[in-house]
């Protein structure tokens, strides 16, 4: 398993590197990158989520996986508590909010999605996308509050209910439950192509094609964003070192320790769900840190550096944690 994770992380980093080179060579300007990012977040990712929910969700899997949004939300809250405990060691107060945000909010969907797909197929993708529901709720409430202490409940609620990815997740689950045959619309056989099936199949297959652009485009955008940040990266500060140590080592270690303690009580999660939670816990700083620190107030430079360095070092840290998981049977 560890070597598969290493392979996929390396693949992801190579695509990010291509985006970085494209930005440095001038192929991806700020305007192009901004349009690509909006396309991914508002169109491609919702299309991916909707079609994946149709294909992988039914009443049985939803009964089995109802807890996944709660687990992902709890994972972020746990990392937030770890960040609160370590922040005094690495920050002087001014950088505290950004430090806590970078540690608490991992890249929970775009980086783990291709890894989960490679390791566990549709089951892994479904777990990551259901975890996305809880993570989105925490991001737009606790995450924004960390940076913007004056966030009102009304604004937080509006951000949550208008989020395209969250809307697509709910719509996909509802459609899958109301029309069980919809799971076959993406792979219709010639004998089934007629009437409503034809229209639904064409629409869903078009959405699936658009959704397939999500991961490569987002990875290129991440690389391009990092390429634009390089000129701002200097000698690592104490706060940056703290972000790297806490986000990539301490927070995942605390998650593993807590999981081990839970396992000792006799409680067990399905393997795919457990490993995907470990995967999310070990991810680098969310790429949204740059956007959120700029939009809601924070140390923009620390956010940018946290993204760049944590993504780079995750090539080593993520396979290391999966090696531990594999060898200790966690």
PyMOL commands that set and color helices and strands:
alter all, ss='L'
color gray80, all
select helices_A, chain A and resi 2-25+30-56+59-65+68-90+96-104+110-147+153-161+164-178+180-187+190-192+195-211+213-232+238-264+271-281+288-296+300-328
alter helices_A, ss='H'
color red, helices_A
deselect
rebuild
show_as cartoon
